[in-house]
């Protein structure tokens, strides 16, 4: 029997834009957004943007989860994204590349 329903998941790196994450999540009726942020919080200049994105998505009843990785390590970024995709296998997954800086 075919699966009737899957969750709509988005993966978005957090940069210096809020609407580039929030608008697509609302438009595509995402149920969860993974926000990829720099794991070194003292180096991360986008912390306030991540907090505002979470606030706006919560108001839209969209679940969020922060996922940490080293923005200077492409292998780690790729591994973290791959792990999220495997974790959410069976769901509809969109990767929002326009949201990062």
Residue pairs with C-beta under 8 A, 6 or more apart in sequence:
3 90
6 90
6 91
6 92
7 31
7 32
7 88
7 91
7 92
8 28
8 29
8 30
8 31
8 32
8 91
8 92
8 94
9 30
9 31
9 32
9 33
9 34
9 88
9 91
9 92
9 93
9 94
10 21
10 24
10 25
10 28
10 30
10 32
10 33
10 34
10 93
10 94
10 95
10 96
11 33
11 34
11 36
11 67
11 81
11 84
11 85
11 93
11 94
11 95
11 96
12 20
12 21
12 24
12 25
12 33
12 34
12 35
12 36
12 95
12 96
12 99
12 100
13 35
13 36
13 37
13 77
13 96
13 97
13 99
13 100
13 101
14 21
14 35
14 36
14 37
14 46
14 49
14 50
14 53
14 99
14 100
15 46
15 49
15 99
15 100
15 101
16 45
16 46
16 49
16 101
17 49
17 99
17 101
18 49
18 52
18 53
18 56
20 96
20 98
20 99
21 33
21 35
21 53
21 57
21 96
21 99
22 53
22 56
22 57
22 60
24 30
24 94
24 96
24 98
24 99
25 33
25 57
25 60
25 62
26 60
26 62
28 94
30 62
30 94
31 62
31 63
32 62
32 63
32 64
32 65
33 53
33 57
33 62
33 63
33 64
33 65
34 64
34 65
34 67
34 84
35 50
35 53
35 54
35 64
35 65
35 66
35 67
36 67
36 68
36 69
36 77
36 80
36 81
36 100
37 44
37 46
37 47
37 50
37 66
37 67
37 68
37 69
38 44
38 46
38 68
38 69
38 70
38 71
39 68
39 69
39 70
40 70
41 47
44 71
46 101
50 66
53 64
54 64
54 66
57 63
57 64
58 64
67 80
67 84
68 80
69 76
69 77
69 79
69 80
70 76
70 77
71 77
81 95
84 93
85 93
